[in-house]
């Protein structure tokens, strides 16, 4: 069965200091995080890559990674732009923030026809999640289900925290069948250390802290979906835009929120696939050194080759 990996790489990367964080080299031969994700995805059985980028990134993006990956597998591009909104709507003049991950995936409508996984470009997920999501897509794509059956890689919160600032995670609840029943996009989750044990708190806007279970399942925006999901996104994007207040120039159309609504309305079932791999990524400029050292350790232990695609 053909399966596709969508990589969302259109983010501005403001917390990274204004640079194009998705294109920062982190491997010994100039590899970027996406190289390792693509390697793991192809190894797991995915056979096509769709890069979701902005038009202004296209030249740099293709030079850094796109042209190389086109030599080893089928590649396509989708473009996420602020002006790409349904007819009848106009982009607020002052808006500079992207419309969110929901619009990113929607930009693939017309070029995506097979079950797919979606990931962030600047996150390292580990091998386990790609295998589990791919295998689930192959199994669940058989006819017979009354409602769509999707999946999500469920990471453990303590394995997904940054040493250099707060992160946003979708905090998940599951039922007895390990199906998602709730996903709450939660901002500014901060890593703590007490007696050598990793913990987590949510930092409020006014400086207060709220404790959170570090063993919670979280979404890292690694979803396993089917093409029918794009129809849901298209209808929902118009509803999202209709509900925006004129002065709101920051709200985003987000995958965890969209999936949460589908679950609660009984229009989809989403299986949580537990993974214990440790996340790392370049949310902040200071994260890069940690990421470089982490890949070095994975190479030294034989998980990856020194020259990845040789």
SERO-4910 file (N, C-alpha, C, O; in steps of 0.05 Angstrom, whole numbers):
BEGIN
 pado doro    nc1    nc2    nc3   cac1   cac2   cac3    cc1    cc2    cc3    oc1    oc2    oc3
  Unk    A     17    -24      0      0      0      0     18     25      0     37     27     15
  Unk    A     10     45    -16     25     70    -16     17     86      8     -6     88     15
  Unk    A     37     97     21     33    114     45     52    138     42     74    136     33
  Unk    A     42    161     51     57    186     47     63    199     74     48    197     93
  Unk    A     86    212     76     94    228     99     92    257     92    105    266     73
  Unk    A     75    272    106     73    301    103     92    314    124     90    307    147
  Unk    A    109    332    115    126    346    134    119    376    133    122    389    113
  Unk    A    110    386    156    102    414    158    127    431    164    138    430    186
  Unk    A    135    446    143    160    461    146    157    491    139    176    504    131
  Unk    A    132    501    142    127    529    134    128    548    158    124    572    154
  Unk    A    135    538    182    134    555    205    156    577    204    177    573    193
  Unk    A    150    599    216    168    622    216    191    618    235    213    627    229
  Unk    A    187    604    257    209    598    275    217    622    292    241    627    296
  Unk    A    198    638    302    203    662    316    219    657    342    236    673    349
  Unk    A    213    636    356    226    631    381    255    622    377    272    622    396
  Unk    A    261    614    352    288    605    346    307    629    339    330    625    335
  Unk    A    295    653    340    312    676    335    311    687    307    329    702    299
  Unk    A    290    681    292    286    692    266    298    676    243    292    682    220
  Unk    A    315    656    249    326    640    228    307    619    218    285    615    230
  Unk    A    315    604    197    298    582    187    307    557    202    324    542    193
  Unk    A    294    553    225    304    532    243    302    504    231    318    486    238
  Unk    A    283    500    212    280    474    200    304    466    183    308    442    177
  Unk    A    320    486    175    342    480    157    369    482    171    390    482    157
  Unk    A    370    482    197    395    483    212    408    456    211    396    436    218
  Unk    A    434    454    203    448    428    204    453    418    232    461    434    249
  Unk    A    448    392    236    452    381    263    467    354    262    476    344    283
  Unk    A    471    343    238    486    318    235    514    323    227    521    346    220
  Unk    A    531    303    227    560    306    222    567    314    194    589    324    188
  Unk    A    549    309    175    553    316    147    533    336    137    526    337    113
  Unk    A    524    353    155    505    374    147    476    366    147    459    381    138
  Unk    A    470    342    157    442    332    158    425    350    176    435    361    196
  Unk    A    400    354    168    381    368    185    362    348    197    362    325    190
  Unk    A    346    357    216    328    339    230    310    324    211    305    300    214
  Unk    A    300    337    190    283    324    170    296    300    157    283    281    151
  Unk    A    322    302    153    336    279    141    331    253    157    326    232    146
  Unk    A    334    256    183    331    232    201    301    223    201    296    199    202
  Unk    A    283    242    201    254    234    200    248    220    174    234    200    174
  Unk    A    258    230    152    254    217    126    266    189    125    254    170    115
  Unk    A    290    187    135    304    161    136    287    141    151    283    118    142
  Unk    A    277    149    175    261    131    192    235    124    178    225    102    180
  Unk    A    223    144    165    197    139    152    200    119    128    184    101    126
  Unk    A    220    123    112    225    104     90    231     76    100    221     57     88
  Unk    A    246     75    121    253     49    133    227     35    143    225     11    142
  Unk    A    208     51    153    183     40    165    164     32    143    145     16    148
  Unk    A    168     41    118    150     33     96    136     56     81    123     50     61
  Unk    A    139     81     90    128    103     74    143    105     48    168    101     48
  Unk    A    129    113     27    143    114      1    140    140    -15    146    141    -38
  Unk    A    129    160     -2    127    186    -14    130    208      7    120    204     30
  Unk    A    142    230      0    145    253     18    132    277      6    136    284    -17
  Unk    A    115    291     22    105    317     14    115    338     33    110    336     57
  Unk    A    130    357     23    140    379     39    120    402     38    113    411     16
  Unk    A    111    411     61     94    435     62    111    458     70    121    460     92
  Unk    A    114    477     51    132    500     55    119    526     47     96    525     37
  Unk    A    133    548     51    124    573     40    139    578     14    161    569     10
  Unk    A    127    593     -4    139    599    -30    166    614    -26    185    609    -41
  Unk    A    168    631     -6    193    646     -2    215    629      9    239    637      8
  Unk    A    209    605     19    229    586     28    239    567      7    258    552     10
  Unk    A    225    566    -16    228    544    -35    257    541    -45    267    518    -45
  Unk    A    270    562    -53    297    560    -64    316    549    -43    331    530    -49
  Unk    A    317    561    -19    334    551      3    327    522     10    345    506     15
  Unk    A    302    516     12    292    490     20    302    469      1    312    448      9
  Unk    A    299    473    -25    307    453    -44    337    449    -44    347    427    -48
  Unk    A    352    471    -41    381    469    -40    391    453    -16    410    438    -18
  Unk    A    378    457      7    387    445     32    378    415     33    394    399     42
  Unk    A    354    409     25    344    382     28    327    371      5    331    348     -3
  Unk    A    310    387     -7    291    377    -26    304    363    -50    295    341    -57
  Unk    A    324    375    -62    336    363    -85    350    337    -79    350    319    -96
  Unk    A    361    334    -55    373    309    -47    353    287    -44    357    264    -53
  Unk    A    331    293    -30    311    273    -24    296    263    -50    288    240    -52
  Unk    A    294    281    -70    281    274    -95    296    251   -109    285    237   -125
  Unk    A    322    247   -102    338    226   -115    333    199   -102    341    178   -114
  Unk    A    320    198    -79    317    172    -66    287    164    -62    282    140    -56
  Unk    A    269    182    -66    240    174    -65    223    195    -79    232    216    -87
  Unk    A    197    189    -81    178    206    -94    173    230    -76    168    227    -52
  Unk    A    176    254    -87    173    279    -71    153    298    -85    153    301   -109
  Unk    A    137    311    -69    119    333    -79    120    356    -59    129    353    -37
  Unk    A    111    379    -68    110    403    -52     82    414    -50     67    414    -69
  Unk    A     75    424    -26     51    439    -22     59    465     -9     79    467      5
  Unk    A     43    486    -14     51    513     -5     30    524     14      6    527      7
  Unk    A     39    531     38     21    543     58     26    573     58     47    582     64
  Unk    A      5    588     50      7    617     48    -15    630     63    -37    620     65
  Unk    A    -10    653     74    -30    669     89    -54    676     72    -76    678     81
  Unk    A    -49    680     46    -70    689     28    -87    666     17   -106    670      3
  Unk    A    -79    641     23    -93    617     13   -116    610     32   -114    592     48
  Unk    A   -138    625     28   -162    622     45   -186    620     27   -185    628      4
  Unk    A   -208    608     37   -232    604     20   -243    631      9   -239    652     21
  Unk    A   -257    629    -14   -269    653    -26   -289    664     -6   -303    649      8
  Unk    A   -292    690     -6   -310    704     13   -296    714     38   -308    729     54
  Unk    A   -270    706     42   -255    715     65   -231    730     55   -221    726     33
  Unk    A   -222    749     71   -197    764     65   -178    762     89   -187    762    112
  Unk    A   -152    762     83   -132    762    104   -132    789    118   -129    810    105
  Unk    A   -134    789    145   -131    814    160   -105    828    153    -84    814    152
  Unk    A   -105    854    148    -82    868    139    -58    865    158    -35    863    149
  Unk    A    -63    864    184    -41    863    203    -32    834    210    -13    831    225
  Unk    A    -45    814    199    -38    787    206    -12    778    192     -9    780    168
  Unk    A      7    768    208     32    757    198     36    728    207     53    714    196
  Unk    A     20    719    227     22    692    238      9    672    219    -13    678    209
  Unk    A     22    649    213      9    629    196    -18    620    208    -23    623    231
  Unk    A    -34    608    190    -61    600    199    -61    574    215    -82    567    226
  Unk    A    -39    560    217    -37    537    234    -35    511    219    -35    510    195
  Unk    A    -32    489    235    -26    463    224    -49    451    208    -45    436    190
  Unk    A    -74    459    215    -97    450    200    -96    460    171   -101    445    152
  Unk    A    -89    486    168    -87    497    141    -63    485    126    -64    481    102
  Unk    A    -41    479    141    -18    467    129    -25    440    115    -18    436     92
  Unk    A    -39    423    129    -47    397    117    -67    402     95    -66    388     75
  Unk    A    -85    421     98   -105    426     77    -92    435     51   -103    431     30
  Unk    A    -68    447     53    -54    456     29    -47    432     10    -39    436    -13
  Unk    A    -48    408     21    -42    384      5    -65    373    -11    -63    354    -25
  Unk    A    -88    386     -8   -112    376    -23   -107    378    -53    -98    399    -63
  Unk    A   -112    356    -66   -107    355    -95    -82    340   -102    -80    330   -125
  Unk    A    -63    337    -83    -39    321    -89    -37    297    -70    -18    281    -73
  Unk    A    -55    294    -51    -54    273    -32    -77    254    -35   -100    262    -34
  Unk    A    -71    228    -41    -93    209    -47    -90    183    -31   -105    164    -37
  Unk    A    -71    182    -13    -66    157      2    -64    162     32    -61    185     40
  Unk    A    -66    141     48    -63    145     77    -36    159     82    -16    155     68
  Unk    A    -36    176    103    -12    192    107     -7    197    137    -25    196    154
  Unk    A     19    202    143     26    212    169     34    241    166     44    249    145
  Unk    A     31    256    187     39    284    186     57    290    211     52    281    233
  Unk    A     79    305    206     98    311    227    107    340    225    104    352    204
  Unk    A    119    350    246    132    376    246    161    372    234    173    352    239
  Unk    A    170    392    220    197    390    208    219    392    228    241    380    224
  Unk    A    215    406    250    236    412    269    236    394    294    248    401    314
  Unk    A    221    372    293    220    353    315    232    326    307    226    316    285
  Unk    A    248    315    325    258    287    321    240    268    337    236    272    361
  Unk    A    228    249    323    208    231    335    219    204    343    207    191    361
  Unk    A    240    195    332    250    168    337    237    147    318    217    153    305
  Unk    A    249    124    317    241    103    298    214     90    304    198     84    287
  Unk    A    209     85    330    186     70    339    160     81    329    143     67    319
  Unk    A    157    108    331    132    120    323    126    117    293    103    112    286
  Unk    A    146    119    276    141    116    247    132     88    241    114     85    224
  Unk    A    144     68    253    135     40    248    106     36    257     90     24    243
  Unk    A    100     45    281     73     41    292     52     56    276     30     44    270
  Unk    A     57     80    268     37     96    252     34     83    224     12     80    215
  Unk    A     56     76    211     54     64    185     38     38    186     20     33    170
  Unk    A     45     21    205     31     -5    207      1     -1    213    -16    -16    203
  Unk    A     -5     18    229    -33     23    235    -48     33    210    -70     24    205
  Unk    A    -36     51    195    -49     61    170    -55     38    151    -76     37    139
  Unk    A    -36     19    148    -39     -3    130    -62    -21    140    -79    -30    124
  Unk    A    -63    -26    166    -84    -44    177   -111    -31    176   -131    -44    169
  Unk    A   -113     -5    184   -139      8    188   -151     18    162   -174     26    162
  Unk    A   -136     17    140   -146     28    115   -164      7    100   -173     12     78
  Unk    A   -168    -16    112   -186    -36    101   -215    -27    105   -222    -15    125
  Unk    A   -233    -33     86   -261    -25     88   -275    -39    111   -267    -61    120
  Unk    A   -297    -27    121   -313    -40    141   -319    -23    165   -338    -28    180
  Unk    A   -304     -1    169   -309     16    192   -331     37    185   -331     48    164
  Unk    A   -348     41    205   -370     61    201   -360     89    202   -371    107    188
  Unk    A   -340     95    218   -328    121    220   -298    119    214   -286     98    218
  Unk    A   -286    141    206   -257    141    201   -241    132    225   -248    139    248
  Unk    A   -220    117    221   -203    108    242   -175    119    238   -160    111    220
  Unk    A   -168    139    255   -142    152    253   -124    143    276   -133    127    293
  Unk    A   -100    153    277    -82    146    300    -64    170    306    -62    189    290
  Unk    A    -51    169    329    -33    190    337    -11    177    354    -16    160    371
  Unk    A     14    185    348     36    175    365     35    190    392     36    214    393
  Unk    A     33    174    413     30    186    440     57    185    455     66    164    463
  Unk    A     69    208    458     94    210    472     89    215    502     68    224    510
  Unk    A    109    208    518    108    214    547    118    242    551    140    249    542
  Unk    A    103    258    565    109    287    568    138    292    577    152    309    565
  Unk    A    148    277    597    175    282    607    197    277    586    219    287    588
  Unk    A    190    262    565    209    256    543    208    278    521    223    275    501
  Unk    A    192    299    525    188    318    503    193    347    512    184    366    499
  Unk    A    208    351    534    211    378    545    238    390    537    257    375    532
  Unk    A    239    416    535    263    430    528    277    440    554    264    447    573
  Unk    A    303    441    553    318    452    576    319    482    575    329    495    594
  Unk    A    309    494    554    314    523    550    288    540    548    290    563    540
  Unk    A    266    529    556    241    545    557    216    528    554    218    504    551
  Unk    A    194    541    555    168    527    553    162    517    525    172    527    505
  Unk    A    146    495    524    138    483    499    108    480    499     95    481    520
  Unk    A     97    476    475     68    472    472     64    442    465     76    432    447
  Unk    A     46    429    480     40    401    475     10    397    477     -4    411    491
  Unk    A      0    377    461    -28    370    464    -31    348    485    -22    325    481
  Unk    A    -42    355    509    -44    337    531    -68    318    525    -90    327    519
  Unk    A    -64    292    527    -83    272    518    -95    256    541    -82    251    561
  Unk    A   -120    249    537   -134    229    555   -143    206    537   -151    210    514
  Unk    A   -142    182    548   -150    158    532   -171    142    548   -174    145    572
  Unk    A   -186    125    533   -205    108    546   -193     80    550   -169     76    546
  Unk    A   -209     61    558   -199     34    564   -189     19    540   -174      0    542
  Unk    A   -197     29    516   -188     16    491   -164     31    478   -157     27    455
  Unk    A   -152     49    494   -130     66    485   -138     83    461   -121     90    444
  Unk    A   -163     91    460   -172    111    441   -171    139    454   -177    141    478
  Unk    A   -164    159    439   -165    186    449   -193    195    456   -212    190    441
  Unk    A   -196    208    479   -222    220    486   -219    250    489   -239    264    491
  Unk    A   -195    260    491   -191    288    495   -162    296    488   -143    282    494
  Unk    A   -160    318    474   -133    330    468   -135    360    474   -151    374    461
  Unk    A   -119    369    492   -120    398    499    -93    410    493    -73    404    505
  Unk    A    -93    429    474    -69    444    467    -60    461    491    -75    479    500
  Unk    A    -37    455    502    -28    467    527     -2    482    523     18    470    514
  Unk    A     -1    508    529     22    524    523     40    527    547     32    524    570
  Unk    A     65    533    542     85    540    562     89    519    584     88    525    607
  Unk    A     93    494    575     99    473    594    130    473    599    145    471    580
  Unk    A    137    476    624    166    480    631    176    456    645    163    445    663
  Unk    A    201    448    638    214    426    651    224    434    679    235    456    683
  Unk    A    221    416    699    232    420    725    250    396    733    247    375    721
  Unk    A    267    400    752    284    379    762    283    380    793    288    401    805
  Unk    A    277    357    805    277    356    834    288    329    842    278    308    835
  Unk    A    310    329    858    324    305    866    331    287    843    329    263    844
  Unk    A    339    300    820    347    285    797    324    274    780    328    259    761
  Unk    A    299    281    787    276    270    773    263    292    756    259    315    766
  Unk    A    257    286    731    245    305    713    215    309    720    201    289    724
  Unk    A    207    334    722    179    340    726    170    361    706    186    369    689
  Unk    A    145    371    709    135    391    690    114    408    704     99    399    721
  Unk    A    114    434    697     94    452    706     85    469    682     99    472    663
  Unk    A     61    480    684     51    499    665     55    527    676     44    533    697
  Unk    A     69    543    662     75    570    671     53    589    660     49    591    636
  Unk    A     39    603    678     18    621    670     29    647    659     53    654    663
  Unk    A     12    662    646     21    687    634     30    708    655     46    725    649
  Unk    A     18    706    679     25    725    700     46    714    719     50    725    740
  Unk    A     59    692    712     81    682    728     75    659    746     94    648    758
  Unk    A     50    651    750     43    629    767     49    602    754     53    601    730
  Unk    A     50    581    770     55    554    759     33    535    768     22    537    789
  Unk    A     27    516    750      8    495    755     21    468    750     32    465    728
  Unk    A     20    450    769     33    424    764     19    408    744     -6    410    740
  Unk    A     34    390    730     22    373    710     38    346    711     62    346    716
  Unk    A     24    324    707     36    298    709     56    294    687     48    294    663
  Unk    A     81    290    694    102    286    673    100    260    658    113    257    637
  Unk    A     82    242    668     78    216    654     54    218    635     46    198    623
  Unk    A     42    242    632     19    245    614     27    238    585     49    242    577
  Unk    A      7    228    570     11    225    542      8    252    529    -10    268    536
  Unk    A     25    258    509     22    283    494     24    278    464     36    259    455
  Unk    A     11    297    450     13    297    421     37    314    413     41    336    424
  Unk    A     53    304    394     75    319    383     68    325    353     86    329    337
  Unk    A     42    326    347     33    331    319     43    309    300     49    315    277
  Unk    A     43    284    310     48    262    292     23    245    290     17    229    308
  Unk    A      9    250    269    -18    238    265    -17    218    241     -2    222    222
  Unk    A    -33    197    243    -38    180    220    -66    184    211    -85    179    226
  Unk    A    -70    193    186    -96    202    176   -101    190    148    -83    178    135
  Unk    A   -125    194    138   -132    185    111   -143    209     95   -150    229    107
  Unk    A   -143    207     68   -150    230     52   -177    243     58   -180    267     53
  Unk    A   -196    228     68   -222    240     75   -220    262     96   -237    279     98
  Unk    A   -198    261    111   -193    282    132   -191    310    119   -197    330    132
  Unk    A   -182    311     94   -179    337     81   -206    350     76   -208    375     76
  Unk    A   -227    334     71   -254    346     69   -263    358     95   -276    379     95
  Unk    A   -257    345    117   -263    355    144   -248    382    147   -260    401    157
  Unk    A   -223    383    140   -207    407    143   -218    430    127   -219    453    136
  Unk    A   -227    424    102   -237    445     85   -262    458     96   -264    482     97
  Unk    A   -281    441    105   -305    452    117   -299    467    143   -311    488    148
  Unk    A   -282    455    159   -276    467    185   -261    493    183   -264    510    200
  Unk    A   -245    497    162   -229    521    160   -248    545    155   -243    567    165
  Unk    A   -268    541    138   -287    563    134   -302    570    160   -307    593    166
  Unk    A   -309    549    175   -322    554    201   -304    569    220   -312    587    234
  Unk    A   -278    561    220   -258    575    237   -256    604    230   -256    622    248
  Unk    A   -254    610    204   -251    638    195   -276    654    201   -274    678    208
  Unk    A   -299    642    198   -325    656    203   -327    664    233   -339    685    239
  Unk    A   -315    648    251   -318    653    279   -297    673    290   -299    682    313
  Unk    A   -277    681    273   -256    699    283   -267    727    286   -283    737    269
  Unk    A   -259    740    307   -266    769    311   -247    785    294   -224    778    290
  Unk    A   -256    808    284   -239    825    266   -212    832    278   -193    834    263
  Unk    A   -211    835    305   -186    843    317   -167    820    323   -144    823    331
  Unk    A   -177    795    318   -161    771    324   -142    765    301   -151    757    279
  Unk    A   -116    770    305    -97    765    283    -77    743    291    -57    740    278
  Unk    A    -83    728    312    -65    708    321    -76    679    324    -60    660    323
  Unk    A   -102    676    325   -113    649    329   -106    632    305   -104    641    283
  Unk    A   -102    605    311    -93    586    291   -113    563    289   -125    555    309
  Unk    A   -114    552    266   -131    528    259   -113    504    264    -96    498    247
  Unk    A   -116    490    287    -96    471    296   -106    442    295   -130    437    302
  Unk    A    -89    424    287    -97    396    285   -107    384    311   -128    370    310
  Unk    A    -94    388    334   -105    376    359   -134    385    365   -150    369    374
  Unk    A   -139    411    360   -166    421    365   -186    408    345   -208    401    353
  Unk    A   -178    406    320   -196    394    300   -202    365    306   -225    356    305
  Unk    A   -181    350    313   -184    322    320   -201    319    345   -219    301    346
  Unk    A   -197    336    364   -212    335    389   -242    338    384   -259    325    395
  Unk    A   -249    357    366   -277    361    359   -289    337    345   -312    329    349
  Unk    A   -273    324    327   -283    300    313   -289    277    333   -309    263    331
  Unk    A   -271    274    353   -275    253    373   -300    258    389   -316    240    393
  Unk    A   -303    282    399   -325    289    416   -352    289    402   -373    285    415
  Unk    A   -352    293    376   -377    292    361   -382    264    350   -402    260    336
  Unk    A   -364    245    355   -368    218    346   -364    214    317   -373    194    305
  Unk    A   -349    232    304   -345    230    275   -318    217    268   -312    213    244
  Unk    A   -302    209    288   -277    195    283   -268    181    308   -276    188    330
  Unk    A   -252    160    304   -240    146    325   -209    149    322   -199    146    299
  Unk    A   -195    154    344   -166    159    342   -152    142    362   -156    145    386
  Unk    A   -136    124    352   -121    105    370    -94    119    378    -80    130    361
  Unk    A    -88    118    404    -63    128    413    -42    105    412    -47     84    424
  Unk    A    -20    110    398      1     90    396     24     99    413     38    118    406
  Unk    A     28     86    435     48     94    455     77     91    444     84     71    433
  Unk    A     93    112    448    121    110    441    138    121    464    130    141    477
  Unk    A    160    108    470    177    117    492    203    130    481    221    135    497
  Unk    A    204    135    456    228    149    445    229    177    457    208    189    463
  Unk    A    253    187    459    257    214    470    258    235    447    273    232    428
  Unk    A    240    254    450    239    276    430    263    295    434    273    298    457
  Unk    A    272    306    412    288    331    415    283    348    389    276    337    368
  Unk    A    288    373    392    283    392    370    295    419    376    306    423    397
  Unk    A    292    437    356    304    463    358    282    485    362    279    502    345
  Unk    A    268    483    384    248    503    390    263    530    396    254    551    387
  Unk    A    285    528    410    301    551    417    329    549    406    339    526    402
  Unk    A    342    571    401    369    571    390    388    554    407    405    540    397
  Unk    A    384    555    434    401    540    452    398    510    450    415    495    459
  Unk    A    375    502    438    370    473    435    389    459    416    393    435    417
  Unk    A    400    475    397    415    463    375    439    446    385    443    424    375
  Unk    A    453    455    405    476    441    415    468    414    426    482    393    422
  Unk    A    445    413    440    435    388    451    428    369    429    433    345    430
  Unk    A    415    379    408    407    362    385    432    351    371    432    327    364
  Unk    A    452    367    366    476    357    353    489    335    370    497    314    359
  Unk    A    491    338    396    502    318    413    485    293    414    495    270    415
  Unk    A    459    296    413    440    273    413    444    256    388    444    232    390
  Unk    A    446    269    365    450    254    340    477    240    340    480    218    331
  Unk    A    497    254    351    524    241    353    523    216    369    535    196    362
  Unk    A    508    217    391    505    193    408    490    171    394    498    147    396
  Unk    A    469    178    378    454    157    363    471    145    342    469    121    336
  Unk    A    489    160    329    507    150    309    528    132    322    533    110    312
  Unk    A    539    141    344    559    125    357    548     98    368    563     78    370
  Unk    A    522     97    374    510     73    384    500     55    361    489     33    366
  Unk    A    503     64    336    495     47    314    467     50    304    458     35    286
  Unk    A    452     69    315    424     73    307    423     85    279    406     78    263
  Unk    A    442    103    273    444    115    246    473    113    236    491    110    252
  Unk    A    475    113    209    502    113    197    513    141    198    499    161    199
  Unk    A    540    142    196    554    168    196    544    185    172    538    208    175
  Unk    A    543    172    149    532    185    125    504    172    120    503    150    111
  Unk    A    484    187    126    458    175    131    447    159    107    438    136    111
  Unk    A    448    170     83    435    157     60    455    141     43    447    132     21
  Unk    A    480    138     52    499    123     36    493     93     38    507     76     27
***
